[in-house]
Amino acid sequence: MIVDDHEIVRRGIAEVVERAEGMHVVAEAGSVADGVRRAGLVHPQIMLVDLQLPDGTGIDLMKKIRETQPEVKAIVLTSFDDDDALAAALDAGAVAYLLKSVRGAEITDVVRAVAAGRTLLDERTVTRHKAGHDDPTEHLTPSELRVLDLIGEGLSNREIAERLSVAEKTVKNHITSLLAKMGLQRRTQVAAWVAARKHSGWRAEPGDS
């Protein structure tokens, strides 16, 4: 069963699964309530669950289904590369955690592994994940962090210079430095990174995009 609030995403995943030998999509759902209802009707062996749903989270769904169908194996398939989400998924009983950036073949490989009884998500996975995800801004100076925020607000170098009462060349120097420290090449990547951080909360309120 595939649970994701975007129909196009569901259809894409369904096509990948259906093409794989021995796999069949028994149901699709776009919300927590719909997922609980459909799972009760079809009794899936495996669920592919997105974290952010219109009426709650995939964590809520996994917990509800675990109460009535503890034998269902849940795989989180999300765009949120988030330590808290990873830990919450483990706590809710998920046996694997996949990012939507994976190739289709990886999804089916994980489904096969889970169907065979393997658990691909455990405490060690969460610990390794945290160890490998340092904050790329941790070495930025206070001035560089301020410039970072202003880039995220869409300000030009000149506007940032005016806001901070410094020379435009100073702003450019700060940007050169923070790009190097964050491992980025372009200013636009900084803006995208800030935007992603602002909208990456997997616990966003229902209705948020």
HUJO-V821443 format. One record per residue. RES is the residue in three letters. D_CENTER is the distance of its C-alpha to the mean C-alpha in Angstrom with 1 decimal. Layout:
BEGIN
res;d_center
RES;D_CENTER
RES;D_CENTER
END
This chain:
BEGIN
res;d_center
MET;19.2
ILE;16.1
VAL;14.5
ASP;12.6
ASP;14.0
HIS;14.3
GLU;17.5
ILE;17.3
VAL;14.0
ARG;15.8
ARG;18.9
GLY;17.4
ILE;15.9
ALA;19.3
GLU;21.3
VAL;19.8
VAL;20.4
GLU;23.8
ARG;25.0
ALA;24.5
GLU;27.7
GLY;27.9
MET;24.8
HIS;24.9
VAL;22.6
VAL;24.5
ALA;22.6
GLU;19.8
ALA;18.6
GLY;16.8
SER;16.8
VAL;17.3
ALA;21.1
ASP;21.3
GLY;19.3
VAL;21.7
ARG;24.7
ARG;24.0
ALA;23.2
GLY;26.5
LEU;28.2
VAL;27.0
HIS;26.1
PRO;23.4
GLN;23.4
ILE;19.6
MET;16.7
LEU;13.5
VAL;11.4
ASP;8.5
LEU;7.4
GLN;8.8
LEU;12.3
PRO;15.4
ASP;17.3
GLY;15.0
THR;11.9
GLY;11.4
ILE;12.7
ASP;15.8
LEU;16.3
MET;16.3
LYS;18.7
LYS;20.9
ILE;21.3
ARG;21.9
GLU;24.8
THR;26.6
GLN;25.3
PRO;24.5
GLU;25.0
VAL;21.9
LYS;19.3
ALA;15.6
ILE;12.9
VAL;9.3
LEU;7.8
THR;4.4
SER;3.0
PHE;1.1
ASP;4.3
ASP;6.2
ASP;9.7
ASP;10.5
ALA;7.9
LEU;9.0
ALA;12.5
ALA;12.4
ALA;11.5
LEU;14.4
ASP;16.6
ALA;16.1
GLY;17.3
ALA;14.5
VAL;16.0
ALA;13.2
TYR;9.5
LEU;8.5
LEU;6.2
LYS;7.6
SER;9.5
VAL;11.7
ARG;15.2
GLY;16.7
ALA;19.0
GLU;16.4
ILE;15.1
THR;18.8
ASP;19.6
VAL;17.1
VAL;18.5
ARG;21.9
ALA;21.4
VAL;20.1
ALA;23.0
ALA;25.3
GLY;24.5
ARG;22.3
THR;19.6
LEU;16.9
LEU;15.1
ASP;17.5
GLU;18.4
ARG;19.1
THR;15.7
VAL;14.2
THR;17.1
ARG;16.9
HIS;13.2
LYS;14.4
ALA;17.5
GLY;15.9
HIS;13.7
ASP;16.5
ASP;16.3
PRO;17.6
THR;19.7
GLU;21.5
HIS;24.6
LEU;25.0
THR;28.1
PRO;28.3
SER;29.6
GLU;26.8
LEU;24.2
ARG;26.2
VAL;26.3
LEU;22.6
ASP;22.2
LEU;24.9
ILE;23.5
GLY;20.4
GLU;22.9
GLY;24.2
LEU;27.5
SER;29.7
ASN;31.2
ARG;34.4
GLU;32.8
ILE;31.1
ALA;34.4
GLU;36.2
ARG;33.7
LEU;34.1
SER;37.7
VAL;37.6
ALA;38.6
GLU;36.3
LYS;36.9
THR;35.5
VAL;32.2
LYS;32.1
ASN;32.7
HIS;29.9
ILE;27.5
THR;28.9
SER;28.4
LEU;24.8
LEU;23.8
ALA;25.4
LYS;23.9
MET;20.3
GLY;21.0
LEU;20.7
GLN;23.5
ARG;23.6
ARG;23.6
THR;21.3
GLN;18.5
VAL;19.0
ALA;18.8
ALA;15.6
TRP;14.1
VAL;15.5
ALA;14.3
ALA;10.6
ARG;11.3
LYS;13.1
HIS;10.7
SER;7.4
GLY;8.6
TRP;7.0
ARG;10.7
ALA;12.0
GLU;15.4
PRO;16.1
GLY;17.0
ASP;14.7
SER;13.1
END
